[in-house]
Amino acid sequence: MTLLEVHDLCSGYGALQVLFGVSLAVGEGEVVALMGSNGAGKTTTLRTITGLLKPMSGSVVLAGRPVTGVAPERLVAAGVVMVPEGRGMLRDLTVAENLAVGAYSVADKRQVAESLDRAYATFPILHERREQKAGTLSGGQQQMLALGRALMASPRLMLVDEASLGLSPVMTERAFSLIAEVNRTLGVAVLIVEQNVLALDLADRAYVLEKGQVVASAEGDAVRTMQGRLRTAYLGTPA
C-alpha cells in the first residue's frame, strides 16, 4: 500500500519558486531516500509536505486522503513526524523533557507511556541519560534523542532531514543504522532527505533532486548502483 504520494508539487518562498513538479511515493514500511546537493530543494520538499509551506500547485496524499497544505499539527495527529535538520534539540531541557515534547499532541496518557517505553527500549542510552540536559549529549546521542522524540507520536511515517549533518563518518553510519533499526523493528516508513550517498544503503527506493526537479529514480537493487553516479555528480570522484 502506498502511504505517501506527492504529485507534481510546485513550491517556494514568496515569488521565488524552488520546486518544479516534484513527484514521489513512499510505501507502508518503506525507506525512501531523496538525494541531492545543497540547494536542490530537499528541505523545501519536506516543508511543503508537512504544511510548513503552502504549495503553489500539486498535491500531497496520505493513505489515500488529500492533505495538501493542511496544518502541521494535523499531519502529526495523522501519524507524520519530522526529524528536522540539526536535530532541533531543546538544549536546556533534559532527555526526558525532550521526549515529552514529542508527545504534545497525544492526549491518551497510556499511549504516551507506551511510546516512552518504546523509545527507551529502542535507544537504551536515552533511559540512562534521561535526567541529563540534551545540550550535553554527544552528536550521536542527540540523533538518538531526535529519533526517540519522533517515536513519541507513534508515527506511521518519519521524515528525516539530513541525519548526517555535523556527524563524523563513524557517527553518520551509526545514525543511518538507527534509522534502519526504527524501520525494521517498528515498521515505521521513512523518507530520508540526504546528500550523503551512504543513505542509499538503507533505501528501498530513491529519488534524485536537482534544481527543484526529480531527475532520476530507482528501486530495489538499482538503488545501490546509483551510489557511483551520485558520487561522480556531486563529489567529483570516479564511479
N, C-alpha and C positions, 0 to 999 in steps of 0.2 A: 504494500500500500504506500502511495506517495503521501508523505506528511506535509512537506512544504513545497509549494510551486510558485515560482516567480516568473511572470510573463512580461516581456518587453518593457522592462522597468526603465523609466527615464526620471532622473532626479538631479538635484544640485542645490546650490545656495543662492537664493535670490535669482538674479538674472544669469548666474554662472551655471551652466549645465555641465554635470560631471559624468552622469550615466546616460548611455545611449542604447536603449533597447536590450537591457540585460535580462537573460532568461536562465534559470537553473532549477534544479529539483533536488530534494532530499527525501529519501525513503525512510520508513519506520526502521529504527535501529541502525541506520547507515552512518558512516563517517564520510563527509564530503569536504574536499579541500577547494577553496577559492584562492588561487595563486596569483601573484602579480607583484610588480615592483612598487616602490613608493610613488604615490600619486596616481596609481592605476584606477582608483575608485573603490577599493575593497571596503574600507571603513564606511564610505558613503552608502554602499550597498547594504551593510548591516544596519546602519542608522535608518535607512528607508524601510527596510523590512520590519524593524521594531517600532516604527511610528515616530521616531525622533525627528525624522524629516518627512515632509509631505511630498509624495511623488508628483512629478509633472504629468505623467501618464503611466500606463501599465497597471499590473495587478499583483497582489500577494494573496495566496490562498493557503490556508492552514487546515489540514484534514478535511478538505472539500468545502470549507467555508471561507468566503471572501473576508480578508482582514486588512485590506489596503488602507493605510493611513489611520488605523484605529489607535487609540491612546496606548502608550507602552504598558500601563498597569493592566489593561485588559488583556494584552498578549501574555503577560506574566501569569494572570489568572487562567489563561488557556493552556499554559504549560510551556511557554517560550521564555528562556532566560538568556542573558548575555553576560559573558565574562569580558569586561572592557579591556582595551589596550592599556598596558601599565598596571593591570590588575585591580585598580580602584580601591585599594585598601583604605579603611579609616584608621590611620596610623596610631591615633591616641586611644583607640578602643581595644579591648582585649580580643583574643581569638574568639571566645565565646560570644562576646557582644557583636563582633562582625558577623558571625554565623546567624545570630538572632535577627540582624538586619535583613538577611536573605529571606526570612520567613515573614516579612512585614505584611504581605498580602494574604497570609494564611490565617484564618480565624479559628480553625479547629486545633485546640491545644494538643490533642492526641496525635494529630498528624505532624505537628511541629516537633513533638518529642520523638516520633518515629524517624522523621527526617534528620534530626540531630544525631540519633543513634546511627543512622546510615552514613552520615558524613564522618563521624568518628570511626566507624568500622572500616570505611574506605581509606581514610587517612589517619591512622592511629596517632601520629605525631601531633595532630591538632588537639587530641584529647590530653596528651601530656602537657601541651603548651597552652591550654585553654585560658589560663589566667594571665598569660603573657601579652603585652601590648603588640599589636600587629606590626608596628613600625620597627620592632626589634628583631623580627624574624628574618631568616635568610631569604634570598630571592626565590629559591626552590620551595621553601615553606610558605611563602606568600602566595605562590602559584597554587599550592595545595589548598590554602585558605580560600582563594578566589573560586576554585572549583567546588570546594565544600560549601561555600556560601551559596553558589548557584544551585547545588543539590537541595538546599533547604526549601526551595519552592516546588519540589517534586516534579521536575521538568520532564517533558516529552522530547524537547529539542533544546540543545545548548548551542549558542552562538559564541564562538571563541575568537577574539580579535587579537592577533599577534601574540600568541602564547610565548614565543621565544624572545620577545623584546627584553633586552637588558640582561639576558641569561648567558652564562658561559656555554660552550658547546656541550659539555657534560650535563649541565642542568637543563639545557634545551632538550636533549634526548630524554631526560627524566620527565620533563613536563609533558612531552608527547606521549610517553608511556603511561602517565597518569590519565591523560585524556582517553587513551585506548582502553585503560582499565575501567574507567567510568562507563564507557560504551559497552564493553564486553560483559561486565558484571551486573550492571543496572539496566542495560538495554536503552540507554538514552541516545537518541540520534544527535549527531554533532555536525555543525557547519563551522569549519575552522578556516579562518582567513589568515594567510601567511605569505611571506616571501622566502622563507627558509624551505628549500626543496625537500628536506627530510620529513616534512609534514605529509608528503605523498606516501610514505611508508604506512601511514595509518589509514589511508583513504580507500573506500570502495569506488569512489567516483571523484573526478577532479575537473575543475574549470580553470582556464587561464584568462585573466582580465588584463586588458591593455587599453589605456586611454578611454576607459569607461565602456569598453565593449568586450564581450566574450569572444576570444579569437581562437580558442581550442578547447576541446573537452575529451575526456577518456573515462573508461570504466573498466573494472576488473584488472586483469594482468597488464593491460595497456597503460594503466596509471603509473606503474613502476618504470616503464620505458620512457615516460615523459620527463623523468628527472634530468637525463643528459641534455635534452633540448632546452630545458629551462636554465640549466647551469650555463650553457652557451649564450642564451639570450640575455640573461640578467647578470651573470658573474664574469663573462668573458673567458670561461675555461672550456677546454675541449670536452665534447660529449663522450 
